[in-house]
Amino acid sequence: MWVNSASYLMIWVLSLLLLSDNSKVEGLGVNWGTQANHKLPPNTVVQMLKDNGIQKVKLFDADESTLSAFSGTNIEVMVAIPNGELNAMLDYKRAQKWVEKNVTRYHFRGGVNIKYVAVGNEPFLKSYNGTFENATLPALKNIQNALNEAGVGDIVKATVPLNADVYESPQGTPVPSAGRFRPDVADLMTQMVQFMSQNNAPFSVNIYPFLSLYGSVGFPVDYAFFDGGAEPIQDNGIQYTNVFDANFDTLVSSLKAVGFGDMPIIVGEVGWPTNGDVNANINNAIRFYRGLLPRLAANTGTPLRPGNIEMYLFGLLDEDAKTIAPGNFERHWGIFRYDGQPKFPMDLTGQNRDVYLVGAKDVKYLENQWCEFNPNAKDMSKLQENMNYACTFADCTPLGYGSSCQNMDTNGNISYAFNVYFQTQNQNLEACNFQGLARLTMKNISTDTCNFTIQIASSALRIAVPAAFSLIITALMYLFL
């Protein structure tokens, strides 16, 4: 059949459009934590989200400068009430004021697209010993009722991000179909699920295959991934070849057991760390995400809940000020480094193309200078004391066993500790002394496997006012349209 040149041109253009389809996985979001000594400006981070086509973000607070940066972007936002503020929400008037300040204030055309309020964060963890159990459900009710009263409850839903330890399979029947809520919180969970269901709110759960591997001696490594290398677990004719599916379906069974088997489920956190443990490395992170993202793109779901799953990757950026109580890996969950630069190839379309994410733009760094061990130091008696001091006030987790910097010699370890403290202290010259044990150098002392970072220039004060001002201007503009 004869085809004219115009038709060839049309076919060529359509082919390019198909090949360049950058649509992201449906329902995919990220967690943006901000526990860092030097934070990227919120506007910089939001632009990075836009550049990567990320349309959903889960926050861990309701910081004004952060929320203001989302103004006019239409990115779906989950704001949060930290555990320490749950007791305050037991007073309904305070819950109303919180909703007014952190939700309805931004609810205008061109404002912030707030979709969820996270009431607490994993408040029923066993390690909390019941600290937040009495406050969580009343706080949840007060916040949702305040949202309803404010006229936004039909589009903004309150939920409680929970750790997967709130449900379990009884001993002797370790299969997903036997899933039940943990006995000590079962009644509370049933009441909470009932209330959320009445308000059409989803159940939010954090699932971490890495932690299954980290916390269980003898746990089969392949079972933490999605590439089918693990020995299947049989459950009523269903084969489970990865712990994510098994964990998720244990929750489905737990919900079914209390009469809410069809309740929507959000995976509030899922990811893989890249440092701080022998299994926390870039290769394993690549393996994990190359299994997870295509499944999401294909709407595979799980055996008991096939279809699309709304999911938030954990996390966006590394956070060097987080607690390391769970493990040294806790500061290294980011798919981006501390400075907003991508760590490894990651295709958010789920097509497993070997592409990198788009990094943060126009990042401002401190000067190209490092703090290192002074080999000419005379008095070494207080060396360990000074290293301990440096690592108390800065992040030395890359030096731990199985981490990226573990193979350096003693001098390298000392230099790393001194430099990370020096950078954390904004390169203050007094922070590179350590009683004569340290010296300044203009030479990059990084190794092939260990990066001696140059910190980003802190600009939190510089951007906070413009971000809030931008929100006000946007609101005024739409007020007169």
C-alpha positions as CSV (number, residue, x, y, z in Angstrom):
1,M,0.0,0.0,0.0
2,W,1.3,3.4,-0.9
3,V,1.8,5.9,1.9
4,N,2.7,9.5,1.3
5,S,5.4,11.4,3.1
6,A,2.9,13.1,5.4
7,S,1.7,9.7,6.6
8,Y,5.3,8.6,7.2
9,L,5.8,11.7,9.3
10,M,2.7,11.1,11.3
11,I,3.7,7.5,12.0
12,W,7.2,8.6,13.0
13,V,5.9,11.2,15.5
14,L,3.5,8.7,17.0
15,S,6.3,6.2,17.4
16,L,8.4,8.8,19.3
17,L,5.5,9.6,21.5
18,L,5.0,6.0,22.4
19,L,8.7,5.5,23.0
20,S,9.0,8.6,25.2
21,D,6.0,7.8,27.4
22,N,7.1,8.9,30.9
23,S,3.9,8.2,32.7
24,K,4.7,7.0,36.2
25,V,3.2,4.0,38.0
26,E,-0.4,4.7,39.0
27,G,-0.8,5.3,42.7
28,L,2.9,5.7,43.4
29,G,4.1,8.3,45.9
30,V,7.1,9.0,48.1
31,N,7.7,9.7,51.8
32,W,9.5,13.0,52.4
33,G,11.2,13.0,55.8
34,T,13.2,16.0,56.9
35,Q,15.3,14.8,59.9
36,A,18.5,16.1,58.4
37,N,21.2,18.4,59.7
38,H,21.2,20.4,56.5
39,K,17.9,20.5,54.6
40,L,17.3,21.2,51.0
41,P,14.9,24.1,50.5
42,P,11.3,22.9,50.2
43,N,10.9,24.6,46.8
44,T,13.9,22.7,45.5
45,V,12.5,19.4,46.7
46,V,9.1,20.1,45.3
47,Q,10.6,21.0,41.9
48,M,12.5,17.7,42.0
49,L,9.3,15.9,42.6
50,K,7.7,17.6,39.6
51,D,10.7,16.9,37.4
52,N,10.3,13.2,38.2
53,G,6.6,13.1,37.7
54,I,5.9,12.2,41.3
55,Q,2.3,13.1,42.2
56,K,1.9,11.8,45.7
57,V,3.8,12.8,48.9
58,K,3.5,11.6,52.5
59,L,4.9,14.0,55.1
60,F,5.6,13.4,58.8
61,D,4.4,16.7,60.0
62,A,2.5,19.8,58.8
63,D,5.4,22.3,58.5
64,E,4.2,25.6,57.0
65,S,7.2,26.2,54.7
66,T,7.0,22.7,53.4
67,L,3.2,22.8,52.7
68,S,3.5,26.3,51.1
69,A,5.9,24.9,48.6
70,F,3.2,22.6,47.3
71,S,0.9,25.5,46.5
72,G,-0.5,25.2,42.9
73,T,1.3,22.0,42.1
74,N,-1.7,19.6,42.5
75,I,0.6,17.0,44.1
76,E,-1.4,14.9,46.5
77,V,-0.2,15.5,50.0
78,M,-0.6,13.5,53.2
79,V,0.1,15.7,56.2
80,A,0.8,14.2,59.6
81,I,0.3,14.6,63.4
82,P,3.4,13.3,65.2
83,N,2.8,10.8,68.0
84,G,3.9,13.4,70.6
85,E,0.9,15.6,69.6
86,L,-1.8,12.9,69.8
87,N,-2.7,13.7,73.4
88,A,-3.4,17.3,72.4
89,M,-5.9,16.1,69.8
90,L,-8.0,14.5,72.6
91,D,-9.4,18.1,73.0
92,Y,-11.9,18.5,70.2
93,K,-11.4,22.3,70.0
94,R,-7.6,21.8,69.6
95,A,-8.3,19.2,66.9
96,Q,-10.6,21.8,65.1
97,K,-7.8,24.4,65.3
98,W,-5.3,21.9,64.0
99,V,-7.5,21.1,61.0
100,E,-8.1,24.8,60.4
101,K,-4.4,25.7,60.6
102,N,-3.0,22.7,58.6
103,V,-5.8,21.7,56.2
104,T,-8.6,24.1,55.5
105,R,-6.2,27.1,55.4
106,Y,-4.6,25.6,52.3
107,H,-7.9,24.5,50.8
108,F,-8.5,26.9,48.0
109,R,-8.3,26.7,44.2
110,G,-4.5,26.8,43.4
111,G,-3.7,25.9,47.0
112,V,-2.4,22.6,48.4
113,N,-4.0,19.3,47.4
114,I,-4.2,17.7,50.8
115,K,-5.8,14.2,50.6
116,Y,-5.0,12.5,53.9
117,V,-4.1,13.3,57.5
118,A,-1.9,10.7,59.1
119,V,-2.8,10.6,62.8
120,G,0.4,9.4,64.5
121,N,3.1,7.2,63.0
122,E,3.1,3.5,63.9
123,P,1.7,4.3,67.3
124,F,1.1,0.7,68.3
125,L,4.7,-0.5,67.9
126,K,5.4,-3.1,70.5
127,S,8.5,-1.1,71.5
128,Y,6.3,1.8,72.6
129,N,4.8,-0.5,75.3
130,G,1.3,0.9,74.8
131,T,2.3,4.6,75.2
132,F,-0.1,5.9,72.5
133,E,-2.8,3.2,72.6
134,N,-5.3,5.3,74.6
135,A,-4.8,8.5,72.6
136,T,-4.8,7.2,69.0
137,L,-8.4,6.3,68.3
138,P,-9.9,9.3,70.1
139,A,-7.5,11.6,68.2
140,L,-8.4,9.9,64.9
141,K,-12.1,10.4,65.6
142,N,-11.6,14.1,66.6
143,I,-9.6,14.9,63.5
144,Q,-11.9,13.1,61.0
145,N,-15.0,14.7,62.7
146,A,-13.3,18.1,62.5
147,L,-12.6,17.6,58.8
148,N,-16.2,16.6,58.3
149,E,-17.4,19.7,60.2
150,A,-15.1,21.9,58.2
151,G,-16.7,20.6,55.0
152,V,-13.7,18.8,53.6
153,G,-14.2,15.4,55.1
154,D,-15.5,14.0,51.8
155,I,-12.1,14.6,50.1
156,V,-9.6,14.6,53.1
157,K,-9.5,11.4,55.1
158,A,-7.8,10.7,58.4
159,T,-5.9,7.4,58.7
160,V,-3.3,5.9,61.0
161,P,0.0,4.6,59.4
162,L,0.6,1.4,61.2
163,N,3.5,-1.0,61.4
164,A,2.9,-4.5,60.1
165,D,3.4,-5.8,63.7
166,V,-0.2,-5.0,64.5
167,Y,-1.2,-8.3,62.8
168,E,0.3,-11.7,62.7
169,S,-0.2,-15.4,61.8
170,P,-0.6,-17.5,64.9
171,Q,2.2,-19.9,65.8
172,G,1.7,-23.3,64.1
173,T,-0.2,-21.7,61.1
174,P,2.4,-19.2,59.6
175,V,0.4,-18.6,56.5
176,P,-1.4,-15.4,55.3
177,S,-4.9,-16.9,55.4
178,A,-4.5,-17.3,59.2
179,G,-3.8,-13.6,59.7
180,R,-5.3,-11.9,62.7
181,F,-4.8,-8.6,64.6
182,R,-2.4,-8.8,67.5
183,P,-4.3,-10.0,70.6
184,D,-3.3,-7.0,72.8
185,V,-4.6,-4.5,70.3
186,A,-7.3,-6.6,68.5
187,D,-10.3,-4.8,70.1
188,L,-8.8,-1.4,69.5
189,M,-7.9,-2.2,65.9
190,T,-11.5,-3.4,65.3
191,Q,-12.9,-0.2,66.6
192,M,-10.5,1.9,64.6
193,V,-11.1,0.0,61.3
194,Q,-14.8,0.3,61.9
195,F,-14.6,4.1,62.3
196,M,-12.3,4.5,59.3
197,S,-14.6,2.4,57.2
198,Q,-17.6,4.5,58.2
199,N,-15.8,7.5,56.9
200,N,-14.5,5.8,53.7
201,A,-10.9,6.2,54.9
202,P,-8.2,3.7,53.9
203,F,-6.1,1.4,56.2
204,S,-2.5,2.5,56.0
205,V,0.3,0.0,56.6
206,N,4.1,0.1,56.4
207,I,5.7,-3.1,55.0
208,Y,9.5,-3.6,55.0
209,P,10.9,-6.8,53.4
210,F,14.3,-5.5,54.4
211,L,13.4,-5.6,58.1
212,S,12.2,-9.1,57.8
213,L,15.6,-10.0,56.5
214,Y,17.4,-7.9,59.1
215,G,15.5,-9.1,62.1
216,S,15.3,-12.8,61.5
217,V,18.3,-15.1,61.6
218,G,18.0,-17.7,58.8
219,F,15.4,-15.6,56.9
220,P,15.8,-16.7,53.2
221,V,17.3,-13.7,51.4
222,D,15.5,-14.4,48.1
223,Y,12.1,-14.2,49.9
224,A,12.7,-10.5,50.4
225,F,12.7,-9.8,46.7
226,F,10.4,-10.3,43.8
227,D,12.4,-12.2,41.2
228,G,11.0,-15.7,42.1
229,G,14.1,-17.2,43.5
230,A,12.6,-18.2,46.9
231,E,11.1,-21.5,47.8
232,P,7.3,-20.9,47.7
233,I,5.1,-21.0,50.8
234,Q,1.9,-22.9,50.2
235,D,-1.4,-21.6,51.5
236,N,-4.7,-23.2,50.4
237,G,-3.4,-23.6,46.9
238,I,-1.7,-20.2,46.7
239,Q,2.0,-20.0,46.3
240,Y,3.8,-17.1,48.0
241,T,7.3,-16.4,46.7
242,N,8.0,-13.1,48.4
243,V,7.4,-11.7,51.9
244,F,5.7,-8.5,50.7
245,D,2.7,-10.5,49.2
246,A,2.6,-12.7,52.3
247,N,2.6,-9.8,54.6
248,F,0.0,-7.8,52.7
249,D,-2.3,-10.8,52.5
250,T,-1.9,-11.4,56.2
251,L,-3.4,-8.0,56.7
252,V,-6.2,-8.7,54.2
253,S,-7.1,-11.8,56.2
254,S,-6.9,-9.9,59.4
255,L,-9.4,-7.3,58.1
256,K,-11.6,-10.0,56.8
257,A,-11.7,-11.7,60.2
258,V,-13.2,-8.6,61.7
259,G,-15.7,-8.0,58.9
260,F,-13.9,-5.5,56.7
261,G,-12.2,-7.7,54.1
262,D,-12.8,-5.2,51.3
263,M,-11.4,-2.1,53.1
264,P,-9.0,-0.1,50.9
265,I,-5.3,-0.4,51.9
266,I,-2.5,2.0,51.4
267,V,1.1,0.9,51.7
268,G,2.4,4.0,53.5
269,E,6.0,3.0,53.5
270,V,8.0,0.4,51.5
271,G,11.6,0.6,50.4
272,W,15.2,-0.6,50.8
273,P,18.1,1.2,52.5
274,T,21.5,1.6,50.8
275,N,24.0,1.7,53.7
276,G,24.4,0.8,57.4
277,D,24.1,-3.0,57.2
278,V,25.5,-5.9,55.2
279,N,22.3,-6.2,53.3
280,A,21.7,-2.5,52.9
281,N,23.5,-1.6,49.7
282,I,22.8,-0.2,46.3
283,N,22.8,-3.5,44.5
284,N,20.1,-4.9,46.8
285,A,18.1,-1.7,46.5
286,I,18.2,-1.9,42.7
287,R,17.1,-5.6,42.8
288,F,14.2,-4.7,45.1
289,Y,12.9,-1.8,43.1
290,R,13.3,-3.6,39.8
291,G,11.0,-6.2,41.2
292,L,8.5,-3.9,42.9
293,L,7.9,-1.2,40.3
294,P,7.0,-3.4,37.3
295,R,4.5,-5.2,39.6
296,L,2.9,-1.9,40.4
297,A,2.9,-0.8,36.8
298,A,1.2,-4.1,35.8
299,N,-1.4,-3.7,38.7
300,T,-0.5,-7.2,39.8
301,G,-1.5,-6.7,43.4
302,T,-1.4,-9.7,45.6
303,P,-3.1,-13.1,45.5
304,L,-5.9,-12.0,47.9
305,R,-6.0,-8.4,46.6
306,P,-5.2,-8.3,42.9
307,G,-5.2,-4.9,41.2
308,N,-3.7,-1.5,41.8
309,I,-2.1,-0.7,45.2
310,E,-1.6,2.9,46.4
311,M,2.0,2.9,47.7
312,Y,4.5,5.4,49.0
313,L,8.2,4.6,48.6
314,F,10.4,5.2,51.7
315,G,12.0,7.4,51.3
316,L,12.9,10.4,49.2
317,L,16.1,11.7,50.8
318,D,18.6,10.3,53.2
319,E,18.2,11.7,56.7
320,D,21.4,12.0,58.8
321,A,19.7,13.2,62.0
322,K,17.3,10.2,62.4
323,T,17.6,7.9,65.3
324,I,19.6,4.8,64.7
325,A,17.7,2.8,67.4
326,P,16.4,0.3,64.8
327,G,19.8,0.1,63.1
328,N,22.5,2.2,61.3
329,F,20.6,1.7,58.1
330,E,17.8,4.0,59.3
331,R,19.5,7.1,57.9
332,H,19.9,5.6,54.4
333,W,16.5,4.8,53.0
334,G,16.5,7.6,50.4
335,I,16.3,7.0,46.7
336,F,18.2,10.3,46.6
337,R,21.2,11.3,48.6
338,Y,21.2,14.0,51.2
339,D,21.7,16.6,48.5
340,G,18.9,15.4,46.2
341,Q,21.1,13.6,43.7
342,P,20.0,10.1,42.6
343,K,21.8,7.1,44.0
344,F,21.1,4.5,41.3
345,P,19.1,3.9,38.1
346,M,15.4,3.7,38.9
347,D,12.6,3.8,36.4
348,L,9.4,5.1,37.9
349,T,7.4,3.9,34.9
350,G,7.9,0.3,36.0
351,Q,9.5,-0.5,32.6
352,N,13.0,-1.3,34.1
353,R,14.8,1.0,31.8
354,D,18.3,1.8,33.0
355,V,17.7,5.5,33.7
356,Y,18.4,7.8,36.5
357,L,16.0,10.0,38.3
358,V,16.2,13.8,37.9
359,G,18.3,15.3,40.7
360,A,17.7,18.5,42.6
361,K,18.8,21.6,40.7
362,D,20.9,24.5,41.7
363,V,22.0,22.9,45.0
364,K,24.4,25.2,46.9
365,Y,27.3,23.4,48.7
366,L,29.8,24.5,51.2
367,E,33.4,25.1,50.2
368,N,35.5,22.3,48.7
369,Q,37.5,21.6,51.9
370,W,37.7,18.6,54.1
371,C,38.9,17.9,57.7
372,E,41.3,14.9,58.1
373,F,43.4,13.2,60.7
374,N,46.7,15.1,61.4
375,P,49.5,12.5,61.1
376,N,51.9,14.9,62.8
377,A,49.8,15.0,66.0
378,K,51.9,14.4,69.1
379,D,49.4,13.5,71.8
380,M,47.2,10.6,70.8
381,S,45.8,9.8,74.2
382,K,42.5,11.5,73.5
383,L,41.9,10.2,70.0
384,Q,39.1,7.8,70.9
385,E,37.4,10.4,73.0
386,N,37.5,12.9,70.1
387,M,36.2,10.3,67.6
388,N,33.3,9.4,70.0
389,Y,32.5,13.1,70.3
390,A,32.4,13.6,66.5
391,C,30.2,10.6,65.9
392,T,27.8,11.6,68.7
393,F,27.0,14.9,66.9
394,A,27.3,13.7,63.3
395,D,26.5,10.6,61.2
396,C,29.2,8.0,61.3
397,T,27.0,5.1,60.3
398,P,28.8,4.5,57.0
399,L,31.8,3.3,59.1
400,G,29.8,0.4,60.6
401,Y,30.1,-3.3,59.7
402,G,28.8,-4.0,56.2
403,S,28.6,-0.3,55.4
404,S,30.2,1.6,52.5
405,C,33.2,2.9,54.5
406,Q,34.1,-0.2,56.6
407,N,37.2,-1.2,54.6
408,M,39.3,1.9,55.3
409,D,42.3,1.9,57.5
410,T,42.4,3.5,60.9
411,N,43.5,6.9,59.6
412,G,40.7,6.8,57.1
413,N,38.1,6.0,59.9
414,I,39.4,8.9,62.0
415,S,39.3,11.3,59.0
416,Y,35.8,10.3,58.2
417,A,34.6,11.0,61.7
418,F,36.4,14.3,61.9
419,N,35.2,15.4,58.4
420,V,31.5,14.5,58.9
421,Y,31.5,16.5,62.1
422,F,33.3,19.4,60.4
423,Q,30.7,19.5,57.6
424,T,27.8,19.2,60.0
425,Q,29.1,22.3,61.8
426,N,29.1,24.3,58.6
427,Q,32.8,23.9,58.1
428,N,33.5,26.1,61.2
429,L,37.3,26.1,61.4
430,E,37.1,25.4,65.2
431,A,35.3,22.2,64.3
432,C,38.5,20.9,62.6
433,N,40.8,20.9,65.5
434,F,40.0,18.0,67.9
435,Q,42.8,19.0,70.3
436,G,45.4,19.1,67.5
437,L,44.4,15.7,66.0
438,A,42.9,17.2,62.9
439,R,43.8,19.5,60.0
440,L,42.2,21.2,57.1
441,T,42.8,19.9,53.5
442,M,41.7,21.1,50.1
443,K,42.2,17.7,48.6
444,N,39.2,15.4,48.3
445,I,40.0,12.4,50.6
446,S,37.1,10.2,49.4
447,T,37.9,6.6,48.3
448,D,36.4,4.5,45.6
449,T,33.8,3.2,48.1
450,C,33.6,5.9,50.7
451,N,32.4,9.4,50.0
452,F,33.6,12.2,52.3
453,T,30.7,14.5,51.8
454,I,30.7,18.2,51.3
455,Q,27.5,19.4,53.0
456,I,24.9,21.5,51.4
457,A,24.7,25.1,52.4
458,S,21.8,25.5,54.9
459,S,19.2,27.9,53.5
460,A,16.1,27.1,55.7
461,L,15.8,30.7,56.9
462,R,16.4,32.2,53.5
463,I,13.5,30.2,51.8
464,A,10.9,30.1,54.6
465,V,9.6,33.6,54.1
466,P,9.4,33.5,50.3
467,A,7.6,30.1,50.4
468,A,4.9,31.5,52.8
469,F,4.7,34.7,50.8
470,S,4.2,32.7,47.6
471,L,1.2,30.9,49.1
472,I,-0.4,34.2,50.1
473,I,0.1,35.7,46.7
474,T,-1.4,32.6,45.0
475,A,-4.4,32.8,47.3
476,L,-5.0,36.4,46.5
477,M,-4.7,35.8,42.8
478,Y,-7.4,33.2,42.8
479,L,-9.6,35.2,45.2
480,F,-10.0,37.8,42.4
481,L,-10.5,35.4,39.5
